[in-house]
Amino acid sequence: PQEAIDFYDCIEWAGVQEWSNGKVGLNGISYYAMNQWQVASLQPHI
């Protein structure tokens, strides 16, 4: 779904910002938790 692709892009972006230590986490329940599983399956490269 598009939400997973959007999350992927956000994770990739946040992980390389100068203020970031490269560790990015997501938190959510129900529908939002499903998005987390979907984006994890895309394996962001951070």
Chimera marker file (.cmm) of the C-alpha trace (Angstrom):
<marker_set name="trace">
<marker id="1" x="0.000" y="0.000" z="0.000" r="1" g="1" b="0" radius="0.5"/>
<marker id="2" x="0.991" y="3.615" z="-0.502" r="1" g="1" b="0" radius="0.5"/>
<marker id="3" x="1.228" y="4.190" z="3.270" r="1" g="1" b="0" radius="0.5"/>
<marker id="4" x="4.056" y="1.649" z="3.521" r="1" g="1" b="0" radius="0.5"/>
<marker id="5" x="5.941" y="3.335" z="0.688" r="1" g="1" b="0" radius="0.5"/>
<marker id="6" x="5.457" y="6.726" z="2.355" r="1" g="1" b="0" radius="0.5"/>
<marker id="7" x="6.717" y="5.347" z="5.688" r="1" g="1" b="0" radius="0.5"/>
<marker id="8" x="9.710" y="3.836" z="3.877" r="1" g="1" b="0" radius="0.5"/>
<marker id="9" x="10.579" y="7.220" z="2.373" r="1" g="1" b="0" radius="0.5"/>
<marker id="10" x="10.244" y="8.938" z="5.763" r="1" g="1" b="0" radius="0.5"/>
<marker id="11" x="12.482" y="6.364" z="7.445" r="1" g="1" b="0" radius="0.5"/>
<marker id="12" x="15.120" y="6.666" z="4.739" r="1" g="1" b="0" radius="0.5"/>
<marker id="13" x="15.016" y="10.467" z="5.054" r="1" g="1" b="0" radius="0.5"/>
<marker id="14" x="15.090" y="10.586" z="8.867" r="1" g="1" b="0" radius="0.5"/>
<marker id="15" x="17.907" y="8.065" z="9.118" r="1" g="1" b="0" radius="0.5"/>
<marker id="16" x="20.377" y="10.234" z="7.210" r="1" g="1" b="0" radius="0.5"/>
<marker id="17" x="19.653" y="13.648" z="8.727" r="1" g="1" b="0" radius="0.5"/>
<marker id="18" x="22.538" y="15.312" z="10.578" r="1" g="1" b="0" radius="0.5"/>
<marker id="19" x="20.560" y="15.212" z="13.839" r="1" g="1" b="0" radius="0.5"/>
<marker id="20" x="19.850" y="11.480" z="13.482" r="1" g="1" b="0" radius="0.5"/>
<marker id="21" x="21.905" y="8.630" z="14.906" r="1" g="1" b="0" radius="0.5"/>
<marker id="22" x="20.535" y="6.400" z="12.123" r="1" g="1" b="0" radius="0.5"/>
<marker id="23" x="18.084" y="4.553" z="14.351" r="1" g="1" b="0" radius="0.5"/>
<marker id="24" x="14.449" y="5.107" z="13.406" r="1" g="1" b="0" radius="0.5"/>
<marker id="25" x="11.501" y="3.538" z="15.189" r="1" g="1" b="0" radius="0.5"/>
<marker id="26" x="7.760" y="3.430" z="14.633" r="1" g="1" b="0" radius="0.5"/>
<marker id="27" x="4.999" y="3.026" z="17.185" r="1" g="1" b="0" radius="0.5"/>
<marker id="28" x="1.330" y="2.285" z="16.663" r="1" g="1" b="0" radius="0.5"/>
<marker id="29" x="-1.628" y="0.035" z="17.333" r="1" g="1" b="0" radius="0.5"/>
<marker id="30" x="-4.194" y="-1.662" z="15.124" r="1" g="1" b="0" radius="0.5"/>
<marker id="31" x="-4.132" y="-0.156" z="11.605" r="1" g="1" b="0" radius="0.5"/>
<marker id="32" x="-0.924" y="1.766" z="12.279" r="1" g="1" b="0" radius="0.5"/>
<marker id="33" x="0.779" y="-1.370" z="13.539" r="1" g="1" b="0" radius="0.5"/>
<marker id="34" x="-0.073" y="-3.125" z="10.269" r="1" g="1" b="0" radius="0.5"/>
<marker id="35" x="1.616" y="-0.283" z="8.383" r="1" g="1" b="0" radius="0.5"/>
<marker id="36" x="4.730" y="-0.886" z="10.448" r="1" g="1" b="0" radius="0.5"/>
<marker id="37" x="4.836" y="-4.551" z="9.471" r="1" g="1" b="0" radius="0.5"/>
<marker id="38" x="4.309" y="-3.631" z="5.828" r="1" g="1" b="0" radius="0.5"/>
<marker id="39" x="7.113" y="-1.058" z="5.772" r="1" g="1" b="0" radius="0.5"/>
<marker id="40" x="9.428" y="-3.446" z="7.638" r="1" g="1" b="0" radius="0.5"/>
<marker id="41" x="8.938" y="-5.960" z="4.828" r="1" g="1" b="0" radius="0.5"/>
<marker id="42" x="10.355" y="-3.327" z="2.436" r="1" g="1" b="0" radius="0.5"/>
<marker id="43" x="13.595" y="-3.354" z="4.489" r="1" g="1" b="0" radius="0.5"/>
<marker id="44" x="14.629" y="0.327" z="4.596" r="1" g="1" b="0" radius="0.5"/>
<marker id="45" x="18.407" y="0.756" z="4.212" r="1" g="1" b="0" radius="0.5"/>
<marker id="46" x="19.313" y="2.658" z="7.353" r="1" g="1" b="0" radius="0.5"/>
<link id1="1" id2="2" r="1" g="1" b="0" radius="0.2"/>
<link id1="2" id2="3" r="1" g="1" b="0" radius="0.2"/>
<link id1="3" id2="4" r="1" g="1" b="0" radius="0.2"/>
<link id1="4" id2="5" r="1" g="1" b="0" radius="0.2"/>
<link id1="5" id2="6" r="1" g="1" b="0" radius="0.2"/>
<link id1="6" id2="7" r="1" g="1" b="0" radius="0.2"/>
<link id1="7" id2="8" r="1" g="1" b="0" radius="0.2"/>
<link id1="8" id2="9" r="1" g="1" b="0" radius="0.2"/>
<link id1="9" id2="10" r="1" g="1" b="0" radius="0.2"/>
<link id1="10" id2="11" r="1" g="1" b="0" radius="0.2"/>
<link id1="11" id2="12" r="1" g="1" b="0" radius="0.2"/>
<link id1="12" id2="13" r="1" g="1" b="0" radius="0.2"/>
<link id1="13" id2="14" r="1" g="1" b="0" radius="0.2"/>
<link id1="14" id2="15" r="1" g="1" b="0" radius="0.2"/>
<link id1="15" id2="16" r="1" g="1" b="0" radius="0.2"/>
<link id1="16" id2="17" r="1" g="1" b="0" radius="0.2"/>
<link id1="17" id2="18" r="1" g="1" b="0" radius="0.2"/>
<link id1="18" id2="19" r="1" g="1" b="0" radius="0.2"/>
<link id1="19" id2="20" r="1" g="1" b="0" radius="0.2"/>
<link id1="20" id2="21" r="1" g="1" b="0" radius="0.2"/>
<link id1="21" id2="22" r="1" g="1" b="0" radius="0.2"/>
<link id1="22" id2="23" r="1" g="1" b="0" radius="0.2"/>
<link id1="23" id2="24" r="1" g="1" b="0" radius="0.2"/>
<link id1="24" id2="25" r="1" g="1" b="0" radius="0.2"/>
<link id1="25" id2="26" r="1" g="1" b="0" radius="0.2"/>
<link id1="26" id2="27" r="1" g="1" b="0" radius="0.2"/>
<link id1="27" id2="28" r="1" g="1" b="0" radius="0.2"/>
<link id1="28" id2="29" r="1" g="1" b="0" radius="0.2"/>
<link id1="29" id2="30" r="1" g="1" b="0" radius="0.2"/>
<link id1="30" id2="31" r="1" g="1" b="0" radius="0.2"/>
<link id1="31" id2="32" r="1" g="1" b="0" radius="0.2"/>
<link id1="32" id2="33" r="1" g="1" b="0" radius="0.2"/>
<link id1="33" id2="34" r="1" g="1" b="0" radius="0.2"/>
<link id1="34" id2="35" r="1" g="1" b="0" radius="0.2"/>
<link id1="35" id2="36" r="1" g="1" b="0" radius="0.2"/>
<link id1="36" id2="37" r="1" g="1" b="0" radius="0.2"/>
<link id1="37" id2="38" r="1" g="1" b="0" radius="0.2"/>
<link id1="38" id2="39" r="1" g="1" b="0" radius="0.2"/>
<link id1="39" id2="40" r="1" g="1" b="0" radius="0.2"/>
<link id1="40" id2="41" r="1" g="1" b="0" radius="0.2"/>
<link id1="41" id2="42" r="1" g="1" b="0" radius="0.2"/>
<link id1="42" id2="43" r="1" g="1" b="0" radius="0.2"/>
<link id1="43" id2="44" r="1" g="1" b="0" radius="0.2"/>
<link id1="44" id2="45" r="1" g="1" b="0" radius="0.2"/>
<link id1="45" id2="46" r="1" g="1" b="0" radius="0.2"/>
</marker_set>
